Amino acid sequence: MPEWSSQPPDEAQNYGYRLIRTPAFKALRAIILSPDLMGTRTHYTKGRTLPCEPINCEACAAGHPWRWHAYVAVLAGDQKEKCILELTAQAAEQLQEIIKGYGGLRGIEMLAERPSRRPNGRVRIVGHMNGSPPNALPIAPDVKLLMLHIWGLDDRLLDPDLAKKPFNAKHLTEKIGASLPISDSAST
Ligand SMILES: [Zn+2]
């Protein structure tokens, strides 16, 4: 059934989010929109990152290693560009510390940098609560839906039968927690 509304959709529901990583040479300043992290296992295959399928994963079968990545919606830089920031487990653990301190991520002003200045160098994140109240920020987008779009898996949103098949939201919603991969931190 279509969902009707008299208002155009809020921008946060559109796909105007760009996927970014922590740059090597310049610190990334951003305000976090998401209340929490969303993470999943991913593979780097065929020149791009794609999620690991929980069942019958082709990349796993081909012997490709997986890495856990977390995603969080932010307003990045002075332009406050709407972005999805991709973080490795090592970086995500630092956001987890911020969650412990502040009770959530929304409204946190963060600074992420790679002290080694290498593209895959370890990421250092510091964060503090921004002066502006969280309800003055744009609505936090659904990061899981945005990532399905970025990964080109929208068909799973449109076809309810496909959505039930191996690639399911349960795997995507796996939050940071007990199953952080140990091997990731060295290369981050
Ligand atoms: Zn896999």
Backbone and ligand atoms as CSV (ligand in chain L), in Angstrom:
chain,resi,resn,atom,element,x,y,z
A,1,MET,N,N,0.850,-1.204,0.000
A,1,MET,CA,C,0.000,0.000,0.000
A,1,MET,C,C,0.881,1.249,0.000
A,2,PRO,N,N,0.528,2.236,-0.843
A,2,PRO,CA,C,1.338,3.476,-0.796
A,2,PRO,C,C,1.106,4.225,0.501
A,3,GLU,N,N,2.107,4.954,0.869
A,3,GLU,CA,C,1.978,5.773,2.079
A,3,GLU,C,C,1.835,7.219,1.630
A,4,TRP,N,N,0.629,7.807,1.784
A,4,TRP,CA,C,0.358,9.145,1.279
A,4,TRP,C,C,0.693,10.202,2.316
A,5,SER,N,N,1.105,11.359,1.823
A,5,SER,CA,C,1.309,12.477,2.752
A,5,SER,C,C,1.134,13.782,1.997
A,6,SER,N,N,0.707,14.798,2.687
A,6,SER,CA,C,0.495,16.096,2.038
A,6,SER,C,C,1.785,16.899,1.953
A,7,GLN,N,N,2.787,16.479,2.709
A,7,GLN,CA,C,4.072,17.181,2.725
A,7,GLN,C,C,5.092,16.396,1.909
A,8,PRO,N,N,5.977,17.108,1.218
A,8,PRO,CA,C,7.082,16.357,0.597
A,8,PRO,C,C,7.914,15.693,1.690
A,9,PRO,N,N,8.577,14.601,1.362
A,9,PRO,CA,C,9.324,13.904,2.406
A,9,PRO,C,C,10.436,14.776,2.970
A,10,ASP,N,N,10.712,14.584,4.227
A,10,ASP,CA,C,11.822,15.281,4.849
A,10,ASP,C,C,13.095,14.880,4.129
A,11,GLU,N,N,13.986,15.817,4.030
A,11,GLU,CA,C,15.239,15.558,3.330
A,11,GLU,C,C,15.986,14.344,3.896
A,12,ALA,N,N,15.788,14.145,5.197
A,12,ALA,CA,C,16.501,13.047,5.843
A,12,ALA,C,C,16.092,11.697,5.273
A,13,GLN,N,N,14.915,11.641,4.640
A,13,GLN,CA,C,14.486,10.367,4.073
A,13,GLN,C,C,14.968,10.200,2.639
A,14,ASN,N,N,15.514,11.247,2.084
A,14,ASN,CA,C,16.044,11.133,0.724
A,14,ASN,C,C,17.423,10.509,0.768
A,15,TYR,N,N,17.946,10.271,-0.414
A,15,TYR,CA,C,19.236,9.608,-0.466
A,15,TYR,C,C,20.371,10.605,-0.656
A,16,GLY,N,N,20.205,11.819,-0.147
A,16,GLY,CA,C,21.234,12.833,-0.373
A,16,GLY,C,C,22.422,12.729,0.556
A,17,TYR,N,N,22.765,11.523,0.925
A,17,TYR,CA,C,23.890,11.321,1.832
A,17,TYR,C,C,25.058,10.699,1.082
A,18,ARG,N,N,26.226,11.230,1.304
A,18,ARG,CA,C,27.435,10.737,0.655
A,18,ARG,C,C,28.204,9.893,1.663
A,19,LEU,N,N,28.753,8.788,1.173
A,19,LEU,CA,C,29.536,7.919,2.054
A,19,LEU,C,C,30.963,8.459,2.154
A,20,ILE,N,N,31.442,8.669,3.365
A,20,ILE,CA,C,32.814,9.187,3.544
A,20,ILE,C,C,33.569,8.327,4.555
A,21,ARG,N,N,34.875,8.446,4.507
A,21,ARG,CA,C,35.743,7.812,5.497
A,21,ARG,C,C,36.600,8.923,6.130
A,22,THR,N,N,37.273,8.587,7.201
A,22,THR,CA,C,38.163,9.573,7.823
A,22,THR,C,C,39.325,9.827,6.869
A,23,PRO,N,N,39.544,11.087,6.468
A,23,PRO,CA,C,40.633,11.362,5.519
A,23,PRO,C,C,42.016,11.161,6.161
A,24,ALA,N,N,43.010,11.005,5.302
A,24,ALA,CA,C,44.365,10.741,5.800
A,24,ALA,C,C,45.050,12.021,6.265
A,25,PHE,N,N,44.861,13.103,5.532
A,25,PHE,CA,C,45.705,14.287,5.755
A,25,PHE,C,C,45.018,15.435,6.484
A,26,LYS,N,N,43.729,15.293,6.694
A,26,LYS,CA,C,43.007,16.423,7.272
A,26,LYS,C,C,42.033,15.852,8.293
A,27,ALA,N,N,41.943,16.478,9.441
A,27,ALA,CA,C,40.987,16.002,10.441
A,27,ALA,C,C,39.564,16.261,9.946
A,28,LEU,N,N,38.699,15.341,10.246
A,28,LEU,CA,C,37.293,15.490,9.874
A,28,LEU,C,C,36.519,15.993,11.086
A,29,ARG,N,N,35.876,17.132,10.897
A,29,ARG,CA,C,35.044,17.694,11.952
A,29,ARG,C,C,33.591,17.418,11.569
A,30,ALA,N,N,32.811,16.887,12.469
A,30,ALA,CA,C,31.434,16.552,12.100
A,30,ALA,C,C,30.535,16.567,13.323
A,31,ILE,N,N,29.254,16.809,13.067
A,31,ILE,CA,C,28.243,16.700,14.127
A,31,ILE,C,C,27.441,15.431,13.847
A,32,ILE,N,N,27.299,14.600,14.832
A,32,ILE,CA,C,26.639,13.307,14.629
A,32,ILE,C,C,25.120,13.458,14.727
A,33,LEU,N,N,24.429,12.907,13.732
A,33,LEU,CA,C,22.961,12.939,13.725
A,33,LEU,C,C,22.362,11.661,14.305
A,34,SER,N,N,23.039,10.528,14.077
A,34,SER,CA,C,22.488,9.241,14.510
A,34,SER,C,C,22.566,9.112,16.032
A,35,PRO,N,N,21.587,8.432,16.612
A,35,PRO,CA,C,21.657,8.207,18.051
A,35,PRO,C,C,22.661,7.125,18.421
A,36,ASP,N,N,22.979,6.267,17.450
A,36,ASP,CA,C,23.773,5.084,17.751
A,36,ASP,C,C,24.526,4.663,16.486
A,37,LEU,N,N,25.383,3.679,16.636
A,37,LEU,CA,C,26.098,3.117,15.485
A,37,LEU,C,C,25.297,1.981,14.883
A,38,MET,N,N,25.480,1.768,13.594
A,38,MET,CA,C,24.945,0.577,12.946
A,38,MET,C,C,26.125,-0.092,12.262
A,39,GLY,N,N,26.328,-1.355,12.525
A,39,GLY,CA,C,27.477,-2.011,11.929
A,39,GLY,C,C,27.153,-3.374,11.375
A,40,THR,N,N,27.968,-3.799,10.452
A,40,THR,CA,C,27.791,-5.123,9.862
A,40,THR,C,C,29.121,-5.598,9.294
A,41,ARG,N,N,29.212,-6.873,9.022
A,41,ARG,CA,C,30.400,-7.395,8.346
A,41,ARG,C,C,30.360,-6.986,6.879
A,42,THR,N,N,31.517,-6.683,6.347
A,42,THR,CA,C,31.577,-6.322,4.925
A,42,THR,C,C,32.746,-7.053,4.266
A,43,HIS,N,N,32.658,-7.125,2.952
A,43,HIS,CA,C,33.767,-7.654,2.148
A,43,HIS,C,C,34.209,-6.582,1.177
A,44,TYR,N,N,35.508,-6.583,0.885
A,44,TYR,CA,C,35.976,-5.745,-0.204
A,44,TYR,C,C,36.220,-6.677,-1.385
A,45,THR,N,N,35.294,-6.673,-2.325
A,45,THR,CA,C,35.437,-7.534,-3.498
A,45,THR,C,C,35.047,-6.745,-4.734
A,46,LYS,N,N,35.632,-7.108,-5.835
A,46,LYS,CA,C,35.327,-6.471,-7.123
A,46,LYS,C,C,35.449,-4.949,-7.016
A,47,GLY,N,N,36.450,-4.498,-6.260
A,47,GLY,CA,C,36.727,-3.073,-6.198
A,47,GLY,C,C,35.786,-2.255,-5.345
A,48,ARG,N,N,34.960,-2.887,-4.566
A,48,ARG,CA,C,34.063,-2.102,-3.709
A,48,ARG,C,C,33.696,-2.869,-2.445
A,49,THR,N,N,33.198,-2.124,-1.481
A,49,THR,CA,C,32.763,-2.740,-0.231
A,49,THR,C,C,31.300,-3.130,-0.348
A,50,LEU,N,N,31.012,-4.362,0.025
A,50,LEU,CA,C,29.628,-4.847,0.028
A,50,LEU,C,C,29.391,-5.604,1.328
A,51,PRO,N,N,28.138,-5.670,1.769
A,51,PRO,CA,C,27.889,-6.388,3.018
A,51,PRO,C,C,28.052,-7.891,2.854
A,52,CYS,N,N,28.451,-8.525,3.928
A,52,CYS,CA,C,28.548,-9.984,3.962
A,52,CYS,C,C,27.137,-10.540,4.148
A,53,GLU,N,N,26.796,-11.503,3.323
A,53,GLU,CA,C,25.472,-12.125,3.450
A,53,GLU,C,C,25.505,-13.091,4.632
A,54,PRO,N,N,24.461,-13.072,5.451
A,54,PRO,CA,C,24.484,-13.980,6.596
A,54,PRO,C,C,24.403,-15.455,6.190
A,55,ILE,N,N,23.776,-15.733,5.059
A,55,ILE,CA,C,23.634,-17.123,4.612
A,55,ILE,C,C,24.128,-17.201,3.168
A,56,ASN,N,N,24.850,-18.249,2.853
A,56,ASN,CA,C,25.318,-18.473,1.474
A,56,ASN,C,C,26.045,-17.258,0.902
A,57,CYS,N,N,26.964,-16.706,1.639
A,57,CYS,CA,C,27.677,-15.520,1.154
A,57,CYS,C,C,28.705,-15.948,0.097
A,58,GLU,N,N,28.562,-15.372,-1.084
A,58,GLU,CA,C,29.472,-15.724,-2.187
A,58,GLU,C,C,30.912,-15.338,-1.857
A,59,ALA,N,N,31.076,-14.160,-1.271
A,59,ALA,CA,C,32.426,-13.676,-0.958
A,59,ALA,C,C,33.090,-14.556,0.097
A,60,CYS,N,N,32.322,-14.977,1.104
A,60,CYS,CA,C,32.866,-15.877,2.125
A,60,CYS,C,C,33.277,-17.193,1.465
A,61,ALA,N,N,32.413,-17.690,0.587
A,61,ALA,CA,C,32.683,-18.968,-0.079
A,61,ALA,C,C,33.951,-18.870,-0.923
A,62,ALA,N,N,34.206,-17.675,-1.477
A,62,ALA,CA,C,35.395,-17.471,-2.308
A,62,ALA,C,C,36.638,-17.190,-1.457
A,63,GLY,N,N,36.460,-17.200,-0.154
A,63,GLY,CA,C,37.601,-17.040,0.734
A,63,GLY,C,C,37.994,-15.602,1.020
A,64,HIS,N,N,37.131,-14.652,0.672
A,64,HIS,CA,C,37.458,-13.247,0.958
A,64,HIS,C,C,37.277,-12.971,2.449
A,65,PRO,N,N,38.243,-12.309,3.072
A,65,PRO,CA,C,38.078,-11.981,4.487
A,65,PRO,C,C,36.988,-10.924,4.679
A,66,TRP,N,N,36.414,-10.911,5.853
A,66,TRP,CA,C,35.424,-9.864,6.135
A,66,TRP,C,C,35.978,-8.913,7.170
A,67,ARG,N,N,35.422,-7.702,7.159
A,67,ARG,CA,C,35.769,-6.714,8.179
A,67,ARG,C,C,34.468,-6.100,8.651
A,68,TRP,N,N,34.433,-5.806,9.921
A,68,TRP,CA,C,33.233,-5.177,10.474
A,68,TRP,C,C,33.345,-3.669,10.271
A,69,HIS,N,N,32.307,-3.070,9.750
A,69,HIS,CA,C,32.278,-1.617,9.582
A,69,HIS,C,C,31.028,-1.046,10.243
A,70,ALA,N,N,31.193,0.110,10.839
A,70,ALA,CA,C,30.053,0.805,11.431
A,70,ALA,C,C,29.738,2.037,10.587
A,71,TYR,N,N,28.491,2.446,10.632
A,71,TYR,CA,C,28.034,3.593,9.849
A,71,TYR,C,C,27.241,4.533,10.750
A,72,VAL,N,N,27.499,5.811,10.562
A,72,VAL,CA,C,26.824,6.804,11.392
A,72,VAL,C,C,26.560,8.043,10.529
A,73,ALA,N,N,25.380,8.632,10.673
A,73,ALA,CA,C,25.043,9.816,9.873
A,73,ALA,C,C,25.595,11.056,10.556
A,74,VAL,N,N,26.215,11.921,9.762
A,74,VAL,CA,C,26.837,13.130,10.315
A,74,VAL,C,C,26.578,14.346,9.419
A,75,LEU,N,N,26.788,15.511,9.977
A,75,LEU,CA,C,26.921,16.738,9.193
A,75,LEU,C,C,28.409,17.034,9.176
A,76,ALA,N,N,29.021,16.917,7.996
A,76,ALA,CA,C,30.484,16.959,7.927
A,76,ALA,C,C,31.006,18.318,7.484
A,77,GLY,N,N,32.056,18.746,8.173
A,77,GLY,CA,C,32.791,19.937,7.753
A,77,GLY,C,C,32.029,21.236,7.973
A,78,ASP,N,N,32.654,22.330,7.530
A,78,ASP,CA,C,32.050,23.647,7.696
A,78,ASP,C,C,30.761,23.773,6.895
A,79,GLN,N,N,30.691,23.010,5.790
A,79,GLN,CA,C,29.498,23.083,4.947
A,79,GLN,C,C,28.335,22.286,5.534
A,80,LYS,N,N,28.621,21.550,6.587
A,80,LYS,CA,C,27.608,20.695,7.217
A,80,LYS,C,C,26.940,19.777,6.190
A,81,GLU,N,N,27.800,19.156,5.387
A,81,GLU,CA,C,27.287,18.252,4.350
A,81,GLU,C,C,26.753,16.969,4.989
A,82,LYS,N,N,25.587,16.531,4.527
A,82,LYS,CA,C,25.003,15.301,5.060
A,82,LYS,C,C,25.769,14.098,4.520
A,83,CYS,N,N,26.350,13.347,5.412
A,83,CYS,CA,C,27.192,12.218,5.009
A,83,CYS,C,C,26.937,11.024,5.908
A,84,ILE,N,N,27.295,9.858,5.392
A,84,ILE,CA,C,27.378,8.655,6.216
A,84,ILE,C,C,28.870,8.394,6.401
A,85,LEU,N,N,29.294,8.375,7.640
A,85,LEU,CA,C,30.705,8.128,7.933
A,85,LEU,C,C,30.908,6.639,8.191
A,86,GLU,N,N,31.842,6.063,7.415
A,86,GLU,CA,C,32.174,4.653,7.601
A,86,GLU,C,C,33.334,4.543,8.585
A,87,LEU,N,N,33.178,3.679,9.570
A,87,LEU,CA,C,34.210,3.521,10.592
A,87,LEU,C,C,34.571,2.055,10.746
A,88,THR,N,N,35.836,1.811,10.988
A,88,THR,CA,C,36.252,0.443,11.292
A,88,THR,C,C,35.932,0.149,12.754
A,89,ALA,N,N,36.112,-1.094,13.121
A,89,ALA,CA,C,35.830,-1.485,14.500
A,89,ALA,C,C,36.678,-0.683,15.481
A,90,GLN,N,N,37.932,-0.471,15.106
A,90,GLN,CA,C,38.845,0.265,15.986
A,90,GLN,C,C,38.335,1.691,16.229
A,91,ALA,N,N,37.830,2.325,15.199
A,91,ALA,CA,C,37.307,3.681,15.345
A,91,ALA,C,C,35.960,3.666,16.064
A,92,ALA,N,N,35.159,2.661,15.740
A,92,ALA,CA,C,33.821,2.586,16.344
A,92,ALA,C,C,33.902,2.408,17.855
A,93,GLU,N,N,34.924,1.717,18.306
A,93,GLU,CA,C,35.069,1.522,19.754
A,93,GLU,C,C,35.189,2.862,20.472
A,94,GLN,N,N,35.806,3.828,19.793
A,94,GLN,CA,C,35.962,5.143,20.417
A,94,GLN,C,C,34.622,5.873,20.494
A,95,LEU,N,N,33.774,5.660,19.492
A,95,LEU,CA,C,32.439,6.258,19.569
A,95,LEU,C,C,31.639,5.576,20.677
A,96,GLN,N,N,31.904,4.298,20.845
A,96,GLN,CA,C,31.215,3.555,21.900
A,96,GLN,C,C,31.557,4.155,23.275
A,97,GLU,N,N,32.783,4.603,23.413
A,97,GLU,CA,C,33.181,5.264,24.662
A,97,GLU,C,C,32.411,6.575,24.848
A,98,ILE,N,N,32.217,7.281,23.730
A,98,ILE,CA,C,31.461,8.539,23.789
A,98,ILE,C,C,30.011,8.251,24.194
A,99,ILE,N,N,29.451,7.159,23.644
A,99,ILE,CA,C,28.078,6.780,24.014
A,99,ILE,C,C,28.009,6.527,25.522
A,100,LYS,N,N,29.027,5.862,26.032
A,100,LYS,CA,C,29.041,5.581,27.476
A,100,LYS,C,C,29.046,6.882,28.274
A,101,GLY,N,N,29.799,7.854,27.777
A,101,GLY,CA,C,29.923,9.114,28.506
A,101,GLY,C,C,28.704,10.018,28.394
A,102,TYR,N,N,28.077,10.036,27.212
A,102,TYR,CA,C,26.991,10.983,26.968
A,102,TYR,C,C,25.621,10.328,26.815
A,103,GLY,N,N,25.593,9.014,26.793
A,103,GLY,CA,C,24.312,8.328,26.665
A,103,GLY,C,C,23.827,8.179,25.231
A,104,GLY,N,N,24.561,8.697,24.275
A,104,GLY,CA,C,24.163,8.585,22.869
A,104,GLY,C,C,25.103,9.410,22.018
A,105,LEU,N,N,24.876,9.360,20.708
A,105,LEU,CA,C,25.778,10.075,19.798
A,105,LEU,C,C,25.176,11.351,19.227
A,106,ARG,N,N,23.862,11.414,19.185
A,106,ARG,CA,C,23.225,12.547,18.519
A,106,ARG,C,C,23.614,13.869,19.180
A,107,GLY,N,N,24.085,14.796,18.352
A,107,GLY,CA,C,24.483,16.104,18.853
A,107,GLY,C,C,25.948,16.194,19.250
A,108,ILE,N,N,26.641,15.075,19.192
A,108,ILE,CA,C,28.064,15.080,19.537
A,108,ILE,C,C,28.859,15.728,18.400
A,109,GLU,N,N,29.729,16.657,18.767
A,109,GLU,CA,C,30.627,17.234,17.777
A,109,GLU,C,C,31.911,16.432,17.850
A,110,MET,N,N,32.276,15.818,16.746
A,110,MET,CA,C,33.429,14.919,16.771
A,110,MET,C,C,34.543,15.395,15.852
A,111,LEU,N,N,35.735,14.964,16.213
A,111,LEU,CA,C,36.906,15.230,15.386
A,111,LEU,C,C,37.585,13.881,15.170
A,112,ALA,N,N,37.682,13.478,13.898
A,112,ALA,CA,C,38.318,12.193,13.584
A,112,ALA,C,C,39.549,12.466,12.739
A,113,GLU,N,N,40.629,11.835,13.091
A,113,GLU,CA,C,41.855,12.038,12.304
A,113,GLU,C,C,42.694,10.771,12.315
A,114,ARG,N,N,43.620,10.722,11.361
A,114,ARG,CA,C,44.562,9.606,11.289
A,114,ARG,C,C,45.941,10.186,11.591
A,115,PRO,N,N,46.395,10.047,12.847
A,115,PRO,CA,C,47.673,10.666,13.227
A,115,PRO,C,C,48.831,10.235,12.338
A,116,SER,N,N,48.788,9.026,11.799
A,116,SER,CA,C,49.880,8.544,10.948
A,116,SER,C,C,49.842,9.163,9.553
A,117,ARG,N,N,48.723,9.792,9.226
A,117,ARG,CA,C,48.507,10.395,7.897
A,117,ARG,C,C,48.552,9.358,6.781
A,118,ARG,N,N,48.281,8.124,7.136
A,118,ARG,CA,C,48.175,7.087,6.108
A,118,ARG,C,C,46.695,6.829,5.854
A,119,PRO,N,N,46.313,6.525,4.601
A,119,PRO,CA,C,44.890,6.347,4.285
A,119,PRO,C,C,44.215,5.278,5.138
A,120,ASN,N,N,44.971,4.246,5.533
A,120,ASN,CA,C,44.377,3.214,6.364
A,120,ASN,C,C,44.950,3.217,7.784
A,121,GLY,N,N,45.572,4.349,8.151
A,121,GLY,CA,C,46.123,4.454,9.500
A,121,GLY,C,C,45.021,4.426,10.553
A,122,ARG,N,N,45.411,4.124,11.761
A,122,ARG,CA,C,44.439,4.082,12.855
A,122,ARG,C,C,43.744,5.433,13.000
A,123,VAL,N,N,42.503,5.379,13.364
A,123,VAL,CA,C,41.707,6.597,13.500
A,123,VAL,C,C,41.606,6.981,14.971
A,124,ARG,N,N,41.791,8.274,15.236
A,124,ARG,CA,C,41.606,8.770,16.599
A,124,ARG,C,C,40.398,9.710,16.601
A,125,ILE,N,N,39.500,9.460,17.513
A,125,ILE,CA,C,38.276,10.270,17.560
A,125,ILE,C,C,38.131,10.902,18.939
A,126,VAL,N,N,37.843,12.188,18.938
A,126,VAL,CA,C,37.447,12.833,20.189
A,126,VAL,C,C,36.084,13.465,19.946
A,127,GLY,N,N,35.293,13.563,20.987
A,127,GLY,CA,C,33.958,14.129,20.807
A,127,GLY,C,C,33.466,14.786,22.074
A,128,HIS,N,N,32.630,15.793,21.902
A,128,HIS,CA,C,31.985,16.425,23.057
A,128,HIS,C,C,30.608,16.892,22.626
A,129,MET,N,N,29.753,17.117,23.605
A,129,MET,CA,C,28.392,17.527,23.258
A,129,MET,C,C,28.411,18.932,22.684
A,130,ASN,N,N,27.767,19.063,21.539
A,130,ASN,CA,C,27.680,20.351,20.863
A,130,ASN,C,C,26.737,21.269,21.640
A,131,GLY,N,N,26.956,22.559,21.508
A,131,GLY,CA,C,26.115,23.505,22.228
A,131,GLY,C,C,24.659,23.496,21.795
A,132,SER,N,N,24.410,23.218,20.508
A,132,SER,CA,C,23.029,23.282,20.024
A,132,SER,C,C,22.255,22.035,20.463
A,133,PRO,N,N,20.994,22.215,20.852
A,133,PRO,CA,C,20.224,21.065,21.316
A,133,PRO,C,C,19.982,20.062,20.181
A,134,PRO,N,N,19.978,18.759,20.509
A,134,PRO,CA,C,19.804,17.742,19.473
A,134,PRO,C,C,18.558,17.948,18.618
A,135,ASN,N,N,17.497,18.537,19.179
A,135,ASN,CA,C,16.282,18.690,18.355
A,135,ASN,C,C,16.396,19.856,17.376
A,136,ALA,N,N,17.504,20.607,17.436
A,136,ALA,CA,C,17.733,21.653,16.438
A,136,ALA,C,C,18.421,21.076,15.201
A,137,LEU,N,N,18.824,19.814,15.273
A,137,LEU,CA,C,19.511,19.171,14.151
A,137,LEU,C,C,18.498,18.530,13.214
A,138,PRO,N,N,18.901,18.279,11.952
A,138,PRO,CA,C,18.010,17.551,11.053
A,138,PRO,C,C,17.703,16.164,11.623
A,139,ILE,N,N,16.570,15.616,11.193
A,139,ILE,CA,C,16.182,14.275,11.645
A,139,ILE,C,C,17.276,13.286,11.256
A,140,ALA,N,N,17.561,12.351,12.134
A,140,ALA,CA,C,18.553,11.314,11.808
A,140,ALA,C,C,17.959,10.394,10.744
A,141,PRO,N,N,18.686,10.150,9.657
A,141,PRO,CA,C,18.154,9.266,8.616
A,141,PRO,C,C,18.268,7.805,9.052
A,142,ASP,N,N,17.575,6.945,8.309
A,142,ASP,CA,C,17.682,5.503,8.555
A,142,ASP,C,C,18.953,5.008,7.863
A,143,VAL,N,N,19.989,4.853,8.634
A,143,VAL,CA,C,21.305,4.513,8.072
A,143,VAL,C,C,21.267,3.164,7.352
A,144,LYS,N,N,20.490,2.220,7.871
A,144,LYS,CA,C,20.423,0.900,7.221
A,144,LYS,C,C,19.843,1.017,5.813
A,145,LEU,N,N,18.785,1.830,5.672
A,145,LEU,CA,C,18.188,2.012,4.340
A,145,LEU,C,C,19.158,2.738,3.416
A,146,LEU,N,N,19.827,3.751,3.941
A,146,LEU,CA,C,20.779,4.499,3.117
A,146,LEU,C,C,21.912,3.590,2.646
A,147,MET,N,N,22.372,2.718,3.517
A,147,MET,CA,C,23.470,1.829,3.123
A,147,MET,C,C,23.005,0.817,2.080
A,148,LEU,N,N,21.769,0.331,2.199
A,148,LEU,CA,C,21.263,-0.573,1.157
A,148,LEU,C,C,21.267,0.147,-0.191
A,149,HIS,N,N,20.901,1.419,-0.161
A,149,HIS,CA,C,20.897,2.201,-1.396
A,149,HIS,C,C,22.325,2.385,-1.917
A,150,ILE,N,N,23.228,2.746,-1.032
A,150,ILE,CA,C,24.617,2.984,-1.437
A,150,ILE,C,C,25.236,1.688,-1.977
A,151,TRP,N,N,24.869,0.558,-1.387
A,151,TRP,CA,C,25.389,-0.724,-1.854
A,151,TRP,C,C,24.669,-1.220,-3.113
A,152,GLY,N,N,23.638,-0.498,-3.540
A,152,GLY,CA,C,22.891,-0.926,-4.724
A,152,GLY,C,C,21.983,-2.105,-4.444
A,153,LEU,N,N,21.508,-2.219,-3.219
A,153,LEU,CA,C,20.646,-3.343,-2.851
A,153,LEU,C,C,19.208,-2.882,-2.610
A,154,ASP,N,N,18.836,-1.813,-3.282
A,154,ASP,CA,C,17.484,-1.272,-3.087
A,154,ASP,C,C,16.399,-2.279,-3.419
A,155,ASP,N,N,16.723,-3.193,-4.351
A,155,ASP,CA,C,15.684,-4.149,-4.763
A,155,ASP,C,C,15.146,-4.914,-3.558
A,156,ARG,N,N,15.984,-5.039,-2.569
A,156,ARG,CA,C,15.546,-5.774,-1.381
A,156,ARG,C,C,14.534,-4.974,-0.572
A,157,LEU,N,N,14.516,-3.666,-0.799
A,157,LEU,CA,C,13.533,-2.844,-0.099
A,157,LEU,C,C,12.200,-2.902,-0.823
A,158,LEU,N,N,12.272,-3.057,-2.140
A,158,LEU,CA,C,11.059,-2.964,-2.949
A,158,LEU,C,C,10.344,-4.300,-3.082
A,159,ASP,N,N,11.079,-5.384,-2.992
A,159,ASP,CA,C,10.492,-6.695,-3.189
A,159,ASP,C,C,10.452,-7.451,-1.861
A,160,PRO,N,N,9.258,-7.604,-1.285
A,160,PRO,CA,C,9.173,-8.236,0.034
A,160,PRO,C,C,9.698,-9.674,0.027
A,161,ASP,N,N,9.598,-10.362,-1.119
A,161,ASP,CA,C,10.092,-11.746,-1.158
A,161,ASP,C,C,11.612,-11.769,-1.095
A,162,LEU,N,N,12.209,-10.824,-1.848
A,162,LEU,CA,C,13.672,-10.746,-1.837
A,162,LEU,C,C,14.178,-10.394,-0.439
A,163,ALA,N,N,13.441,-9.526,0.212
A,163,ALA,CA,C,13.865,-9.051,1.534
A,163,ALA,C,C,13.947,-10.196,2.535
A,164,LYS,N,N,13.162,-11.254,2.269
A,164,LYS,CA,C,13.171,-12.391,3.200
A,164,LYS,C,C,14.334,-13.328,2.920
A,165,LYS,N,N,14.933,-13.178,1.768
A,165,LYS,CA,C,16.015,-14.090,1.379
A,165,LYS,C,C,17.308,-13.774,2.124
A,166,PRO,N,N,18.346,-14.570,1.894
A,166,PRO,CA,C,19.532,-14.498,2.742
A,166,PRO,C,C,19.946,-13.128,3.259
A,167,PHE,N,N,19.968,-12.130,2.403
A,167,PHE,CA,C,20.406,-10.836,2.892
A,167,PHE,C,C,19.264,-10.205,3.670
A,168,ASN,N,N,19.359,-10.199,4.954
A,168,ASN,CA,C,18.237,-9.617,5.692
A,168,ASN,C,C,18.701,-8.525,6.653
A,169,ALA,N,N,17.727,-7.738,7.057
A,169,ALA,CA,C,18.034,-6.555,7.866
A,169,ALA,C,C,18.630,-6.930,9.220
A,170,LYS,N,N,18.323,-8.142,9.676
A,170,LYS,CA,C,18.792,-8.553,10.999
A,170,LYS,C,C,20.318,-8.433,11.062
A,171,HIS,N,N,20.945,-8.866,9.982
A,171,HIS,CA,C,22.398,-8.843,9.956
A,171,HIS,C,C,22.907,-7.407,9.939
A,172,LEU,N,N,22.189,-6.569,9.198
A,172,LEU,CA,C,22.602,-5.168,9.096
A,172,LEU,C,C,22.431,-4.428,10.406
A,173,THR,N,N,21.466,-4.840,11.185
A,173,THR,CA,C,21.191,-4.081,12.401
A,173,THR,C,C,22.085,-4.527,13.552
A,174,GLU,N,N,22.902,-5.506,13.269
A,174,GLU,CA,C,23.825,-5.979,14.307
A,174,GLU,C,C,24.636,-4.782,14.818
A,175,LYS,N,N,24.492,-4.505,16.080
A,175,LYS,CA,C,25.157,-3.320,16.615
A,175,LYS,C,C,26.530,-3.670,17.146
A,176,ILE,N,N,27.286,-2.646,17.317
A,176,ILE,CA,C,28.602,-2.860,17.888
A,176,ILE,C,C,28.415,-3.522,19.252
A,177,GLY,N,N,29.260,-4.479,19.555
A,177,GLY,CA,C,29.081,-5.181,20.818
A,177,GLY,C,C,30.006,-6.351,20.938
A,178,ALA,N,N,29.435,-7.475,21.252
A,178,ALA,CA,C,30.224,-8.640,21.615
A,178,ALA,C,C,31.126,-9.152,20.488
A,179,SER,N,N,30.707,-8.945,19.253
A,179,SER,CA,C,31.389,-9.662,18.185
A,179,SER,C,C,32.367,-8.810,17.381
A,180,LEU,N,N,33.020,-7.879,18.030
A,180,LEU,CA,C,33.997,-7.086,17.293
A,180,LEU,C,C,35.162,-7.962,16.835
A,181,PRO,N,N,35.513,-7.883,15.567
A,181,PRO,CA,C,36.624,-8.700,15.095
A,181,PRO,C,C,37.945,-8.223,15.685
A,182,ILE,N,N,38.734,-9.135,16.125
A,182,ILE,CA,C,40.002,-8.778,16.764
A,182,ILE,C,C,41.038,-8.381,15.717
A,183,SER,N,N,40.983,-9.049,14.568
A,183,SER,CA,C,42.029,-8.881,13.562
A,183,SER,C,C,41.966,-7.516,12.876
A,184,ASP,N,N,40.875,-6.778,13.047
A,184,ASP,CA,C,40.705,-5.532,12.305
A,184,ASP,C,C,41.635,-4.418,12.750
A,185,SER,N,N,41.924,-4.363,14.027
A,185,SER,CA,C,42.528,-3.146,14.557
A,185,SER,C,C,43.908,-2.854,13.969
A,186,ALA,N,N,44.628,-3.882,13.582
A,186,ALA,CA,C,45.979,-3.664,13.084
A,186,ALA,C,C,45.985,-2.848,11.796
A,187,SER,N,N,45.008,-3.068,10.948
A,187,SER,CA,C,45.037,-2.434,9.630
A,187,SER,C,C,44.182,-1.179,9.595
A,188,THR,N,N,43.732,-0.733,10.735
A,188,THR,CA,C,42.877,0.439,10.738
A,188,THR,C,C,43.657,1.631,11.146
L,1,ZN,ZN,ZN,30.537,-13.015,3.605
